[in-house]
Amino acid sequence: MSVSMTLRWLVILTMLALVLAASFLLFEGRIETLVIDLLSGTQSSSGLWALIVTALALDVVLPVPSSVVNVSAGTLLGVAVGTFACWTGMTLSCLLGYWIGATGGTRALGRLLGRDYLARSAEVSERIALGSVLLMRAVPVLAETSTIAAGVAGLPLRRFLGVVALANLGIAAAYASLGALALEVDSFLLALCAALALPIAGLAGRALYARIKAPATVVAASGALTRTEAGVDAAAAVGAPVAQDMSQDGAPATLTVRQAFSVSYEYRVVFTRGVFDPENPALRDVFAAGAEARRQRCVVFVDRDLLALRPALVEAIGAYVRDTVEGVDLVAPPMPVAGGEGIKAGFETVFEIYRLILQHSIDRHSYVIAVGGGAVLDAVGMATATAHRGLRHIRVPTTVLSQNDSGVGVKNAVNFEGSKNFAGTFAPPWAVLNDFNLLETLPAATRRSGISEAVKVSLIRDPAFFLWLEANAEQLRHFAPEAEEYMIRRSAELHMRQIALGGDPFERGSARPLDFGHWSAHKLEGLTRYAVSHGDAVAMGIALDARYSVLAGLLPAGMEERVLALLQALGLPIWHPDLGRRDAGGRLEILVGLEEFREHLGGELTVTLLSDLGVGVEVHEMRPELVAEALVWLAARGAASQQGQEA
């Protein structure tokens, strides 16, 4: 039972006990005198029996001196008849208390706390309420409180009646015996012991009988849930038919079992140079973190374009694993795969990787290393996350964009029938190794385009980082090592912080704050058949959404000029003719990207815009006329920039 539920029940039971205790304090003396007078004035055995039963039955609502009545029953009627009278009266009192709780109490609490709360209470009440009722039967005030509470909690009537009937028999026999023997001693301790002895013995006998009768083949595993813990019995666990409880109207009862658990993810992101240099311990440490007694297997996939520029990389990887790593076997030479969006065009490459995983007996304790840009990491990651339901995936990003954004995240995906990232998983990698040396062979435009993701995350999360980008734009444009390394580290840090602390790492809601500027970028990539790179498309998406934020009254005018100035200072594009392309009906085709963006997550449209430099804000509507106006403004800025470059 949760702490919240426990506290609520303690408050409710305490209030109920206080009400009953107040009744005892105010009226017990008068009613005790009345009951004693009635008992002493009644001569016939049948009249005494009826009076005792009635008095004890009303004990749940009136401060009847039950101990006096019980002892008197033994004195006046003898042990056998007195025990029967006491047992009958106390059992009727329990049923009356249960009825009060089940009818009036449940409705009142239902209005006060809600039906969902009562349903959750009923699921756990069977675990604790029977024991509470049993222990409280011989305790004044709490005995009455427990029966009413049992009705409120929805404890099964048959099980409740069975427990109180046994408990009441023990109490009745104890008191009647004391009365018959006329013992003038304090009877509470003796009565409590006698009351508990009989029902406990009965329950123990029942449990022993159930164990003897249980099929020999049904053995409860260590740590398995009992029926009261999981809502099902052992028969259900082995596929045998289970008798279903029936509601009062005869219809099958509905049982809801809620289960919740959390899984902790942790992976290292390393920023280094020369990751496959024998003197660099980064990859060796990653393997050591998962070391086992048996030798582990490893396969490596490398971007074919990277291998064309760095042919010695194949031997370097092989030598590193062979000569410096203990307990890991590279089962095949590094295998080339296509880079760029082509590798994500469908499932063909994923299936090829599946076949290689099967061929080389790669299991969940083996390693799959992907060396390449974001598209390679996506496709290989998709395969490793789904083969055997998850392999140890080590990413070695080789582009600025994958080192400062996509490579350090938890997403893997491939495209399907033109829909970007349609099929994918959320599967954190085993580790990420960012090697700055691998950026040196990138084409300048590709290397520069990855900076757009740093601009994006600075605009929505870190105004100081935006100011740093402005101050260091010239160095970044020419790939000054210190500036580039800091830009990548800070951008990766902000992306990882959003994943860890943003509250929705697996995007189960409708918001995608890290996709600022992306709704139009994804559509533009498709419109150009991926002739425009993702980084360049994001730069144009940022420019568009910054201007739209001003037109929508969210961002102060003039701020979008600073955003454009930074993008242009970094050498990033701000305009492409396909942004303004219209279909046969005259509609801007880029606007279709809004619906595609919404459909990707479902729910209502949620787009991140700007309320200040470094401050993102979510909106649920993008007005088409304002988008069109922003595009006209952006086209003019793009034309002016083009003329300036030509001049």
Salt bridges, closest charged atoms under 4 A:
GLU123 OE2 - ARG258 NH1 3.27
GLU126 OE2 - ARG159 NH1 2.09
ASP233 OD2 - ARG227 NH1 3.85
ASP245 OD2 - ARG227 NH2 3.92
GLU292 OE2 - HIS365 ND1 2.43
GLU292 OE2 - ARG392 NH2 3.36
GLU315 OE2 - ARG322 NH2 3.42
ASP323 OD1 - ARG322 NE 3.48
ASP329 OD1 - ARG295 NH2 2.75
GLU341 OE2 - LYS420 NZ 3.31
ASP363 OD2 - ARG294 NH2 3.08
ASP378 OD2 - LYS344 NZ 2.80
ASP405 OD2 - LYS456 NZ 3.88
ASP405 OD1 - HIS495 NE2 3.30
GLU440 OE2 - ARG273 NH1 3.69
GLU453 OE1 - LYS456 NZ 2.82
GLU453 OE2 - HIS518 NE2 3.23
GLU453 OE2 - HIS534 NE2 3.25
ASP462 OD2 - ARG490 NH2 2.54
GLU470 OE1 - ARG562 NH2 2.66
GLU474 OE2 - HIS478 ND1 3.32
GLU484 OE1 - ARG447 NH2 2.82
GLU485 OE2 - ARG273 NH2 2.47
GLU485 OE1 - ARG489 NH1 3.75
GLU493 OE1 - ARG490 NH1 2.48
GLU493 OE2 - ARG497 NH2 3.88
GLU507 OE2 - LYS411 NZ 3.19
ASP515 OD2 - ARG512 NH2 2.77
GLU525 OE1 - LYS420 NZ 3.44
GLU525 OE2 - HIS534 ND1 2.91
GLU560 OE2 - ARG547 NH1 2.61
GLU561 OE2 - ARG637 NH2 2.73
ASP578 OD2 - ARG581 NH1 3.74
GLU589 OE1 - ARG581 NH2 3.31
GLU595 OE2 - ARG598 NH2 2.81
GLU596 OE2 - LYS523 NZ 3.20
GLU604 OE2 - HIS620 ND1 3.62
GLU625 OE2 - ARG623 NE 2.79
